[in-house]
């Protein structure tokens, strides 16, 4: 008798599907539960007591629904509760549905009223008050929607780059020297030595091009900004991309345009309700981003709109007017500005020999969201550029070393996630495009 031979590879142990919402119904799913009993879990968003009958608006991660309570007193706003009842149609209720509650259970009782009522929260209120109590005000549906859209932008960023053979990397946030130098660096004590919080992963992502050819990172960076405006943060989320074996900065722009269109298409598909609730309008995704050299952009703005823009860059008004031109003439909310002078770009920008570089910015709705371009890829050019900027090559020795060992022509860009989010959604203060913003006055919560 022959004994059966067991399979060389045993059948893997399978576990049942993970259902973290077992035992509850989400607000977004109530339309398919009409006429049926449900159990909801969430927070008391708003309440009205009419004497014997109370109306409680329950909020979960998917929305808000009205619950009708008879003989049940609702707890304070922001208490965490569980409501059991039956879903019925109601023309007067928000969304056309309400839950006739039979039971309310307090999961966690709020012991004090919230600093602002979530149902009435408005970003035109004092921003310092809203940010001081950010641990609570971040719960508001508007703030949740802003951060949800940003999360989908990040998801789309990673998805597109993963699909195009980019590798996600992680680079140090404590560095010996700033990537761009200057005074806007946060100095820290590193075991008795001077170190800095990174301004950019630029130097590291260039190094890693030699390992992976195409890389990206999603990580915070730090700028000790001296101007505290509604468009600046001391800590923000940088979406960095670098790719090797390019022909010119045109390849960099091609990648960024395709990437942003893919990210925005994902948001359109996955965040339709959030966009509607925020009153946000997505840009046209079927038109090419116009590209214009800096000097031509200055001349155009001066001739067409009568605004003279000097210096090494476009001033905010010139950016706004150039964005207006791009929309009027090309139907695009985006416009690339190219060929920046060497004095306006970091030492690693690719010089064209005429005082200009293959550096570029991308404007979105009249505001810069990207800086990037083609990089120098030879050791000799980089050392020369450092000397011209009075920077000591010894401080960049570990970075420069890779260029002694063969680097391909390469380039990339970085997108500020909060600025992109704020401009996309019409958020007037960039601090509300970050869960817990850091600026010149704020280290809490």
C-alpha positions as CSV (number, residue, x, y, z in Angstrom):
1,X,0.0,0.0,0.0
2,X,1.4,3.4,-1.0
3,X,1.3,6.2,1.5
4,X,0.1,9.5,-0.2
5,X,2.9,12.1,-0.4
6,X,1.9,15.4,1.2
7,X,2.0,18.6,-0.9
8,X,5.3,20.3,-0.8
9,X,3.5,23.6,-0.1
10,X,0.8,23.4,2.6
11,X,-2.4,25.2,2.1
12,X,-2.1,28.6,3.8
13,X,-4.2,29.3,6.9
14,X,-7.1,31.5,5.9
15,X,-8.8,33.9,8.2
16,X,-12.3,35.4,7.9
17,X,-12.5,38.8,6.3
18,X,-11.8,41.6,8.8
19,X,-14.9,43.7,9.4
20,X,-14.1,46.6,11.8
21,X,-17.7,47.9,11.4
22,X,-19.4,44.7,12.5
23,X,-22.4,45.5,14.6
24,X,-23.0,49.0,13.3
25,X,-24.4,50.8,10.4
26,X,-22.6,53.9,9.0
27,X,-24.5,57.1,8.2
28,X,-23.5,56.8,4.5
29,X,-25.2,53.4,4.3
30,X,-28.6,54.4,5.8
31,X,-30.3,54.8,2.4
32,X,-30.1,51.0,1.8
33,X,-31.4,50.4,5.4
34,X,-34.7,52.3,5.0
35,X,-37.4,50.7,7.1
36,X,-34.9,48.5,9.0
37,X,-33.4,48.6,12.5
38,X,-29.9,49.9,12.7
39,X,-27.2,50.7,15.3
40,X,-25.2,53.8,14.8
41,X,-22.0,54.9,16.7
42,X,-20.6,58.3,16.6
43,X,-20.7,61.7,18.3
44,X,-23.4,64.2,19.3
45,X,-22.9,66.8,16.6
46,X,-26.0,68.9,17.5
47,X,-29.1,68.5,19.7
48,X,-32.4,70.2,20.2
49,X,-34.8,69.4,23.1
50,X,-38.4,70.3,22.4
51,X,-39.8,68.9,25.7
52,X,-40.4,65.2,25.5
53,X,-39.0,64.9,22.0
54,X,-35.3,65.6,21.3
55,X,-33.5,65.8,18.0
56,X,-29.9,64.6,18.0
57,X,-27.6,64.9,15.0
58,X,-25.2,62.0,15.2
59,X,-21.9,62.3,13.3
60,X,-19.6,59.4,12.2
61,X,-16.7,59.3,9.8
62,X,-19.1,59.2,6.8
63,X,-21.6,61.9,7.6
64,X,-24.4,63.3,9.9
65,X,-27.9,62.0,10.4
66,X,-30.8,63.2,12.5
67,X,-32.1,60.9,15.3
68,X,-35.5,61.4,17.0
69,X,-35.5,60.6,20.7
70,X,-38.7,60.3,22.7
71,X,-38.3,60.4,26.4
72,X,-34.5,60.1,26.1
73,X,-32.4,63.1,27.1
74,X,-29.3,63.6,24.8
75,X,-25.9,64.1,26.4
76,X,-23.6,67.1,25.8
77,X,-22.3,67.9,22.4
78,X,-19.3,65.7,21.3
79,X,-20.3,62.9,23.7
80,X,-19.6,59.5,22.1
81,X,-22.8,57.6,21.8
82,X,-24.5,54.5,20.3
83,X,-28.1,54.9,18.9
84,X,-30.4,52.0,18.0
85,X,-33.5,52.7,16.0
86,X,-35.3,52.4,12.7
87,X,-34.5,54.3,9.5
88,X,-37.5,56.3,8.1
89,X,-37.9,58.8,5.3
90,X,-38.4,62.4,6.4
91,X,-38.6,65.3,4.0
92,X,-37.6,67.8,6.8
93,X,-34.5,65.9,7.9
94,X,-31.1,66.6,6.5
95,X,-30.5,64.1,3.7
96,X,-34.2,63.1,3.7
97,X,-33.7,60.3,6.3
98,X,-33.8,60.1,10.0
99,X,-33.6,57.4,12.7
100,X,-36.5,56.9,15.1
101,X,-34.4,56.0,18.1
102,X,-35.5,53.3,20.6
103,X,-32.3,53.3,22.7
104,X,-29.3,55.6,23.3
105,X,-26.2,54.4,25.1
106,X,-23.5,56.8,26.1
107,X,-20.1,55.3,25.2
108,X,-18.0,58.2,26.6
109,X,-19.6,61.3,28.1
110,X,-18.4,64.8,27.3
111,X,-18.0,66.5,30.6
112,X,-17.7,70.1,29.3
113,X,-19.2,71.8,26.2
114,X,-16.9,72.0,23.2
115,X,-15.0,75.3,22.8
116,X,-17.0,75.9,19.5
117,X,-20.1,74.0,18.4
118,X,-19.1,71.7,15.5
119,X,-22.4,72.3,13.6
120,X,-21.7,76.0,13.5
121,X,-17.9,76.0,13.0
122,X,-16.8,78.5,10.4
123,X,-13.3,79.2,9.3
124,X,-14.1,82.9,9.3
125,X,-14.1,82.7,13.1
126,X,-11.0,83.7,14.9
127,X,-8.4,81.2,13.6
128,X,-6.3,81.4,16.8
129,X,-9.3,80.1,18.7
130,X,-9.9,77.3,16.3
131,X,-6.2,76.3,16.3
132,X,-5.8,76.6,20.0
133,X,-8.6,74.0,20.4
134,X,-7.5,72.1,17.3
135,X,-7.7,68.7,19.1
136,X,-11.5,69.3,19.2
137,X,-12.2,71.5,16.2
138,X,-10.5,69.0,13.8
139,X,-13.6,66.8,14.3
140,X,-15.8,69.3,12.4
141,X,-17.1,67.9,9.1
142,X,-15.5,70.7,7.1
143,X,-12.1,70.0,8.6
144,X,-12.5,66.2,8.2
145,X,-13.4,66.7,4.5
146,X,-10.3,68.9,3.9
147,X,-8.0,66.3,5.5
148,X,-9.8,63.4,3.7
149,X,-9.3,65.0,0.3
150,X,-5.6,65.5,1.2
151,X,-5.3,61.9,2.2
152,X,-6.7,60.9,-1.2
153,X,-4.3,63.2,-3.0
154,X,-1.5,61.4,-1.2
155,X,-3.0,58.0,-2.1
156,X,-3.2,59.1,-5.7
157,X,0.4,60.4,-5.6
158,X,1.7,57.0,-4.4
159,X,-0.5,55.0,-6.7
160,X,0.6,56.8,-9.9
161,X,4.3,56.7,-9.0
162,X,4.2,53.0,-7.9
163,X,2.5,52.2,-11.3
164,X,5.4,53.9,-13.1
165,X,8.2,52.0,-11.4
166,X,9.1,54.6,-8.8
167,X,10.4,53.4,-5.4
168,X,9.3,55.0,-2.2
169,X,12.2,56.1,0.0
170,X,12.7,57.4,3.5
171,X,15.5,60.0,4.2
172,X,17.0,61.6,7.3
173,X,15.2,64.5,8.9
174,X,18.3,65.4,11.0
175,X,21.1,66.6,8.8
176,X,24.6,68.2,9.1
177,X,23.8,71.0,6.6
178,X,20.8,72.4,4.9
179,X,20.0,71.3,1.4
180,X,19.7,74.9,0.3
181,X,21.6,76.9,3.0
182,X,20.2,80.2,4.1
183,X,18.9,81.4,7.5
184,X,15.5,79.6,7.5
185,X,16.9,76.4,9.2
186,X,16.0,75.0,12.6
187,X,19.2,74.3,14.5
188,X,19.2,71.4,17.0
189,X,21.7,69.9,19.4
190,X,22.7,66.5,18.1
191,X,24.8,64.9,20.9
192,X,26.8,68.1,21.4
193,X,27.1,68.7,17.7
194,X,25.3,71.3,15.5
195,X,22.6,69.8,13.3
196,X,19.5,71.0,11.5
197,X,16.0,69.8,10.7
198,X,15.9,69.1,7.0
199,X,14.6,71.8,4.6
200,X,14.3,69.2,1.9
201,X,15.2,65.6,1.1
202,X,16.7,66.9,-2.2
203,X,20.3,65.7,-1.7
204,X,19.3,62.3,-0.5
205,X,16.8,61.6,-3.2
206,X,19.4,62.5,-5.8
207,X,21.8,60.1,-4.3
208,X,19.2,57.3,-4.4
209,X,18.5,57.9,-8.1
210,X,21.8,56.0,-8.5
211,X,20.2,53.0,-6.7
212,X,16.6,53.0,-8.0
213,X,16.6,55.5,-11.0
214,X,13.1,56.7,-9.9
215,X,12.2,57.6,-6.3
216,X,9.7,59.5,-4.3
217,X,9.1,60.4,-0.7
218,X,6.1,61.7,1.4
219,X,7.5,63.3,4.5
220,X,7.6,66.5,6.6
221,X,10.2,69.2,6.0
222,X,11.0,72.2,8.1
223,X,11.4,75.9,7.2
224,X,12.1,78.6,9.9
225,X,10.0,81.1,7.9
226,X,10.4,84.7,9.0
227,X,7.1,85.8,7.4
228,X,4.0,84.3,9.1
229,X,1.4,84.5,6.4
230,X,-1.7,82.4,5.6
231,X,0.3,80.5,3.0
232,X,3.4,79.4,5.0
233,X,4.1,76.7,7.6
234,X,7.2,75.9,9.6
235,X,6.5,72.2,9.1
236,X,4.8,70.9,6.0
237,X,4.3,67.7,4.1
238,X,6.6,67.6,1.0
239,X,5.8,65.3,-1.9
240,X,9.2,64.7,-3.5
241,X,9.9,63.1,-6.8
242,X,13.3,62.4,-8.6
243,X,13.9,60.5,-11.8
244,X,17.1,59.6,-13.7
245,X,18.0,59.2,-17.4
246,X,16.0,62.3,-18.5
247,X,16.7,64.3,-21.7
248,X,15.8,67.7,-20.2
249,X,13.4,69.5,-17.8
250,X,10.7,68.8,-20.3
251,X,10.6,65.2,-19.0
252,X,10.2,66.5,-15.5
253,X,7.3,68.6,-16.5
254,X,5.7,65.8,-18.4
255,X,5.8,63.5,-15.3
256,X,4.5,66.2,-12.9
257,X,1.6,67.1,-15.2
258,X,0.5,63.4,-15.7
259,X,0.9,62.9,-11.9
260,X,-1.2,65.8,-10.9
261,X,-3.9,64.9,-13.4
262,X,-4.0,61.4,-12.0
263,X,-4.1,62.6,-8.4
264,X,-7.0,65.0,-9.1
265,X,-8.9,62.3,-11.1
266,X,-8.7,60.0,-8.1
267,X,-10.0,62.8,-5.8
268,X,-12.9,63.4,-8.3
269,X,-13.8,59.7,-8.1
270,X,-13.3,59.1,-4.4
271,X,-14.2,62.4,-2.8
272,X,-17.3,63.6,-4.7
273,X,-19.3,64.2,-1.5
274,X,-16.5,66.0,0.3
275,X,-15.9,68.3,-2.8
276,X,-19.6,69.0,-2.9
277,X,-19.8,69.8,0.8
278,X,-16.8,72.1,0.6
279,X,-18.1,73.8,-2.6
280,X,-14.8,73.0,-4.3
281,X,-14.4,72.9,-8.1
282,X,-11.7,70.7,-9.7
283,X,-9.6,72.1,-12.5
284,X,-10.0,70.9,-16.0
285,X,-8.0,67.7,-16.5
286,X,-8.2,67.5,-20.3
287,X,-6.0,70.5,-21.2
288,X,-2.2,70.8,-21.3
289,X,-0.4,72.9,-18.7
290,X,1.1,75.9,-20.5
291,X,4.9,76.4,-20.2
292,X,6.5,79.9,-20.3
293,X,10.1,81.1,-19.5
294,X,10.4,83.5,-16.5
295,X,11.5,86.5,-18.6
296,X,8.6,86.0,-21.0
297,X,6.2,85.7,-18.1
298,X,7.4,89.0,-16.7
299,X,7.1,90.7,-20.0
300,X,3.6,89.3,-20.6
301,X,2.3,90.3,-17.2
302,X,3.7,93.8,-17.7
303,X,2.3,94.2,-21.2
304,X,-1.1,92.6,-20.6
305,X,-1.9,93.6,-17.1
306,X,0.4,96.6,-16.4
307,X,2.2,95.0,-13.5
308,X,6.0,95.2,-13.4
309,X,7.7,92.3,-11.6
310,X,11.4,92.6,-10.8
311,X,13.8,90.6,-8.8
312,X,14.9,87.0,-9.2
313,X,11.4,85.5,-9.2
314,X,7.7,86.5,-9.8
315,X,6.1,88.4,-6.9
316,X,2.7,87.2,-5.6
317,X,0.8,89.6,-7.8
318,X,2.7,88.5,-10.9
319,X,2.0,84.9,-10.0
320,X,-1.7,85.7,-9.7
321,X,-1.8,87.5,-13.0
322,X,0.1,84.8,-14.8
323,X,-2.4,82.3,-13.4
324,X,-5.2,84.5,-14.8
325,X,-3.5,84.5,-18.2
326,X,-3.2,80.7,-18.2
327,X,-6.9,80.3,-17.5
328,X,-8.0,82.9,-20.0
329,X,-5.8,81.8,-22.8
330,X,-5.4,78.1,-22.2
331,X,-8.3,77.1,-20.0
332,X,-5.7,75.8,-17.4
333,X,-5.5,76.4,-13.7
334,X,-1.8,75.4,-14.0
335,X,1.2,77.0,-15.6
336,X,4.8,76.1,-15.6
337,X,7.4,78.9,-15.3
338,X,10.8,77.8,-16.6
339,X,14.4,79.0,-17.2
340,X,15.0,80.7,-13.9
341,X,18.3,82.6,-13.4
342,X,21.2,80.9,-11.6
343,X,20.9,83.3,-8.7
344,X,17.3,82.2,-8.0
345,X,18.0,78.5,-7.9
346,X,19.9,76.2,-5.6
347,X,23.5,75.2,-6.3
348,X,22.4,71.8,-7.8
349,X,20.2,73.4,-10.6
350,X,21.4,72.6,-14.1
351,X,22.9,75.7,-15.7
352,X,22.4,76.4,-19.4
353,X,25.5,78.6,-19.8
354,X,23.7,81.8,-20.4
355,X,23.0,82.7,-16.7
356,X,19.8,80.7,-16.7
357,X,19.0,77.2,-15.5
358,X,16.6,74.4,-16.2
359,X,14.8,75.2,-13.0
360,X,11.1,75.6,-13.0
361,X,8.1,76.4,-10.8
362,X,4.5,75.2,-11.2
363,X,1.7,77.7,-10.4
364,X,-1.8,76.5,-9.5
365,X,-4.5,79.1,-9.5
366,X,-1.9,81.9,-9.3
367,X,0.2,80.5,-6.5
368,X,3.4,78.4,-6.6
369,X,3.0,74.8,-5.5
370,X,6.1,73.3,-7.0
371,X,9.8,74.0,-7.3
372,X,12.0,71.7,-9.4
373,X,13.8,71.1,-12.6
374,X,16.8,69.3,-14.0
375,X,19.9,68.9,-11.7
376,X,23.6,69.1,-12.4
377,X,24.9,65.6,-12.6
378,X,28.7,66.1,-12.8
379,X,31.1,66.5,-9.8
380,X,33.0,69.4,-11.4
381,X,29.8,71.5,-12.1
382,X,28.6,71.0,-8.5
383,X,31.9,72.0,-6.9
384,X,32.0,75.1,-9.1
385,X,28.4,76.1,-8.2
386,X,29.1,75.7,-4.5
387,X,32.2,77.9,-4.7
388,X,30.2,80.6,-6.6
389,X,27.7,80.6,-3.7
390,X,30.4,80.7,-1.1
391,X,29.4,77.4,0.3
392,X,32.1,75.0,1.6
393,X,32.2,71.8,-0.4
394,X,33.4,70.0,2.7
395,X,29.9,70.5,4.2
396,X,28.5,68.5,1.3
397,X,31.2,65.8,1.0
398,X,28.9,62.9,1.5
399,X,26.5,64.2,-1.1
400,X,29.3,65.1,-3.6
401,X,30.9,61.7,-3.3
402,X,28.2,60.0,-5.3
403,X,28.9,62.2,-8.3
404,X,32.5,60.8,-8.4
405,X,30.9,57.4,-9.3
406,X,28.7,58.2,-12.3
407,X,25.3,59.9,-12.1
408,X,22.8,60.0,-14.9
409,X,21.1,63.2,-16.1
410,X,18.2,63.6,-13.6
411,X,15.6,66.0,-12.2
412,X,12.6,66.2,-10.1
413,X,10.2,68.4,-8.1
414,X,8.5,68.8,-4.8
415,X,4.9,69.6,-4.1
416,X,3.7,71.1,-0.8
417,X,0.7,69.0,0.1
418,X,-1.0,71.6,2.3
419,X,-0.7,74.4,-0.2
420,X,-2.0,72.1,-3.0
421,X,-4.9,71.1,-0.8
422,X,-5.7,74.7,0.3
423,X,-5.7,76.0,-3.3
424,X,-7.8,73.1,-4.6
425,X,-10.5,73.5,-1.9
426,X,-10.5,77.2,-1.4
427,X,-9.2,77.1,2.1
428,X,-8.1,80.7,3.0
429,X,-5.6,79.7,5.7
430,X,-3.1,76.9,5.0
431,X,-3.0,76.0,8.7
432,X,-6.4,74.4,8.2
433,X,-5.0,72.1,5.5
434,X,-2.9,70.3,8.2
435,X,-4.2,68.4,11.2
436,X,-1.9,70.0,13.7
437,X,-0.1,73.0,12.1
438,X,3.3,74.4,13.2
439,X,4.1,78.0,12.7
440,X,6.1,80.7,14.4
441,X,3.8,80.8,17.5
442,X,2.4,77.3,17.7
443,X,3.8,74.1,19.2
444,X,0.5,72.7,20.5
445,X,-1.6,70.7,20.3
